């Protein structure tokens, strides 16, 4: 199967990749789409005045999920060291908090000292344009636009970022900042629902607009990918 031109993943990957979705967030709890970096990154505003980060429920979700990741990684048999696991995340508050819980759980359970996650805007949430900070029921409208032809969300009248754009920026990041620089690592990528779905299509060599056909990544869950 040929890969779409906006998928920049190498045919043979030098690293192992685990994608993870942030835990249940304050935006999830409020039923809102929160996709604008200017709103989602700062530790201010939001329902608690501390930003649009994780809900307490989400923090517990991530701790449980991180424990499962520990079991998965240790079951593979390869020795894990401080340098063998690297973490990258979206700079949104909810993903930074999620990444830190994953890191601290890995460190405490495995007696490691894994470096803090590196935030990168390439892993940010898909931008939802006019739907930002409105009901998350609007996701369904966007996903329907993705699935139907002929444009598959490429020219949204509401300013919604296209699936191909998300695939382009995330896989270019993986190529430039990871594959071209390191090898033999377990790479944890902490991102968002649609971003995780679309990254999966890249590893599966599918068109990005088909992301809703791929197994859903629930809040706080993770999945190891294969190219």
Buried (B, 14 or more C-beta within 10 A) or exposed (E): EEBBEBBBBEEEBBBBBBBBBBBBBBBBBBEBBBBBBEBBBBEEEBEEEEBBBBBEBBBBBBBEBBEEBBEEBEEEEEEBEEEBBBBBBBBBBBBBBBBBBBBBBBBEBBEBEBEEBEBBEBBBBBBBBEBBBEEBEBBEEBBEBBBEEEEBBEEBEEEBBBBBBBBBBBBBBBBEBBBEEEEEBBBBBBBBBBBBBBBBBBBBBBBBBBBBEBEEBBBBBBBBBEE
